[in-house]
Amino acid sequence: MPQGVWFRSDNSTEWKPFSPHIPKIRPRLAPWAQRKNLLTKKKWERMQKVEDQNKYPRGELQRLCDLDKTAMLHGQRLALLEAVILLEVVLREFLRGSLLKRGINGRELEDLLGSISLSNLISAFIPLAVRLSSKQVKLLRDLRSAAKLRNRIVHYNLPNEKIDINQVRQHIASMQKLLKFLFSRWPIPPLRPQQIVNV
């Protein structure tokens, strides 16, 4: 047990060693204490390099990073709901840009976008709008799973305790990878969505 400063007890004049009980940190309950999440010299140098080059992630990607932290701190229900909303907004804007580029606009475009469910957006329309590699197809499969989990939370009031933190973090990581890819292929630059920080 670590020995620290000395103190005098209230009911005595003698001095006693101060020996506090320090509980052992369990990484399962404290993810911020895991080695992979600790700030190291190498990570700090990478952060400084990004700072010097003024390379910051887009608002949507930064928000997903924040939601990943929320999930780590046992807020996986809220993190998933907000992440799926953000994903749906970006996918719809991407599809809108793709259709405008192909000459579809006006009321018929808005009617089409309003009638597409998130599941159909992920499964059919995004693969039609942009060429995907096998890795990106796998990401879409994971996002379909995220949408199903969102539906269980919304329609069946799935409690936080029954939602796997690692699964939610995996879904958020897939969203980050897919959005990063879509931003590099954005069809019409002026329609690229603004930073969606608070959805």
Residue pairs with C-beta under 8 A, 6 or more apart in sequence:
1 19
1 21
1 22
2 19
2 20
2 22
3 17
3 18
3 19
4 17
4 18
4 19
4 20
5 18
6 15
6 16
6 17
6 18
7 15
7 16
7 18
8 14
8 15
8 16
9 16
25 33
27 33
27 34
31 37
31 72
31 73
31 165
32 72
32 73
37 72
50 56
56 62
57 65
58 179
58 183
58 195
59 194
59 195
59 196
59 197
60 86
60 90
60 179
60 193
60 195
60 196
61 176
61 179
61 180
62 197
63 82
63 86
63 196
63 197
63 199
64 83
64 86
64 172
64 175
64 176
64 179
65 176
67 79
67 82
67 83
67 86
67 172
68 79
68 169
68 172
68 173
70 76
70 78
70 79
71 79
71 80
71 165
71 168
71 169
71 172
72 165
72 169
74 160
74 165
75 160
76 160
76 163
76 164
76 165
76 168
77 153
77 158
77 159
77 160
77 163
79 168
79 172
80 146
80 149
80 150
80 153
80 163
80 168
80 171
80 172
81 150
81 153
81 154
82 199
83 146
83 171
83 172
83 175
84 118
84 146
84 147
84 150
85 199
86 175
86 196
86 199
87 118
87 143
87 146
87 175
87 179
88 118
88 121
89 193
89 196
89 199
90 179
90 182
90 193
90 196
91 118
91 121
91 122
91 126
91 182
92 113
92 116
92 121
93 191
93 192
93 193
94 126
94 129
94 130
94 182
94 186
94 187
95 113
95 116
95 121
95 125
95 126
95 129
96 109
96 113
96 191
97 186
97 187
97 188
97 191
97 192
98 129
98 130
98 187
99 105
99 109
99 112
99 129
100 109
100 187
100 188
100 191
101 187
101 188
104 112
116 125
118 147
119 144
119 147
122 140
122 143
122 144
122 147
123 140
123 144
126 132
126 140
127 137
127 140
129 187
130 182
130 185
132 140
136 177
136 178
136 181
139 174
139 177
139 178
140 178
142 170
142 171
142 174
143 171
143 174
143 175
143 178
145 171
146 171
146 174
146 175
149 158
149 163
149 167
149 168
149 171
152 158
153 163
183 192
186 192
